[in-house]
Amino acid sequence: MSFWRSVLEALRGSHQDYTAGSLNRSILLLAIPMVLEMVLESLFAVVDVFWVSRLGANAIATVGLAESVLTLVFAVGIGLGMATTAMVARRIGEKDSEGAAVAGVQAIILGVFISLALGLLFFFLAPRLLGWMGASPAIVATGLNYTRISLGGCGVVVLLFLNNAIFRGAGDAAIAMRLLWVSNILNLILDPCFIFGLGPFPRLGVTGAALATFTGRGIGVLYQFYRLAKGTERLQLLARHLRLEWTVMLRLLRVSLSAIFQFLIGQASWIGLVRIVSLFGAPALAGYTIGIRIVIFAILPSWGLSNAAATLVGQSLGAGLPERARSAVYRTGLWNMAFLGSVGLVFIAFAPWIIHLFTRDPAVVPVAVNCLRILSCGNIAFAYGMVMLQAFNGAGDTLTPTYVNLFAFWIVEIPLGWWLALHTSLRVNGVFVSVVVAQSTLVLLSLVLFRRGRWAQQRI
């Protein structure tokens, strides 16, 4: 019964001091809403491709190409969010709620400026971006408006990640979860309406998917600002906080720039992989897009567990408890391996049935099935590795994961994927194999560096 009481407490929003008491209970209270938050975030990707797959291979390929560029925006949002979580969590661990609020406001100011700059750049460069990614003229014609809305409106992605990072750093994970409920319910309703022109809505095809997602995320961001202003017992952003604090801003910039670069390295590697896959035509791109969307659906909940580890590390270090931080990482890593490993077994066993939910195109299905099965073979390594990297980030040590990502993705993954795809009989499957090899390399490097313990001396 105590387990289910803890589950209900986690869903309602816990008042637990995460720097004291049972570590397993702290992990559970943080992990449940964070995992559900990431499940909801992953629904954006799966719902879009589910409906768009009804429009044909070119429409699916459009989503794949645009989303591969949008991963760069995710890198900015996640990187800035990770630095924000680390700083807010450290102040909360020090029982400095005023400092946490100041850090949150500086992060929002920075996020708004970044959002405007990226949105304008991507909106005007949309046609060229599709061309650079290897899109055929038919794909460009189909997907130009989708790409402009998705990339031009990328500010809602940045702010959605960033504001939820503030809540997570404060330990208010249940609020972040409920915010994504709002966004996802709207997206679930609007997607088929805008794509197929249901009721009073215009039939917009693939463009409608972008508009539905932008609307859902945009309303979610407005709700986030409302909750930040309303406040919680741990954190409230007030009018007096709405000013530039250069000392805090510079510290945030220092940590966030390396964090952004860290995630840019990882996310840009996916663009490199897409570029290699595009050499094999639209069916290969469509299969890859479906397969990777399903994998993301499983990976994002694992990010929820990893985020729980990051919050615990930040708050524990702020409270002067490095051993509690270390134990939290090891335990969360094992939980994550059990979860993502189980999901991987399901994907390997039932891949054809899962793919058939999205497409029955005989040219697309084999690629998607192989993509899903091969990538799932690396789930256990990926699960432990992401917890390790988030532990460094939660401590404010964003440089170490940057070096690890650079080696694993750009020294190992991209060259290996290119060679296996173009110079062996594996062809496009070689790209998927390279991902598994890179993730295995990443977890080994992360574990060695984590055990050295330099992350525990980080000051932010």
Helices and strands as residue ranges (DSSP letters): H 2-12, H 23-52, G 53-55, H 57-93, H 97-132, H 137-152, H 155-170, H 173-196, H 206-230, G 239-241, H 246-277, G 278-280, H 282-318, H 322-356, H 365-376, H 379-394, H 399-405, I 406-413, H 414-423, H 429-452, G 454-457
